[in-house]
Amino acid sequence: ALMAANNPSVFLLTVNGQIEGANFPEYDHLYCKYCFVYGHDWAPTSGLEEGITQITCKGSSVSSSHKLIWNFPLETTFKSTNPSGWPQLVVSVYGPDVFGNDVVRGYGATHVPFTPGQHTRTIPMFVPEPTWRLQKFTSWLLGRRPEYTDPKVVAQGEGREVTRVRSQGFVTVSFHIMTKDMKKLGYDIGPSNPAPTQSSTSGWSTEEQ
């Protein structure tokens, strides 16, 4: 079966923005990896699904308030037939331990905002806690924290309750969201107008209608 070019069963979500930076009181010289996690009906059509920032250090000036600045761009477009499984951004932050090994300093996740327009999200970052003292001692000795082998575990939520986690800091992300053809499919994500409308001529929404 040939799919029609203007198949109205697909909508687009464009995510622009940046991983602005982080606040990790205890650590410095950190970098951030990111990836998107999404449901079966979703597929990226352009841009990058994952990436890694440069290593950054805290500013020494008082005004910098010891923030880590990355300003790392995000730019991805997804297509989907179904809002279920809406993409999440998963971030993990790494830095050197006393032995110079790269260890994880925090994991976190946030849903890509649902409404078009400009958004800022502050993501709390966690690390898995070693559950007992001996393990804590050996991981200190080896300079290794327990690590999730796949950061995407963080987005799934299951299994994270089992792991005791400790809060480490925050990562700030800014998003600019655009959608196309969601209204055509009867999904209205603008808060002010819950009824499906056909009014948008181009089908792209860059702000809440």
Helices and strands as residue ranges (DSSP letters): E 11-23, E 31-37, E 42-47, E 50-52, G 62-64, E 68-80, E 88-96, E 102-111, E 117-128, H 133-142, H 153-156, E 165-180, E 204-205
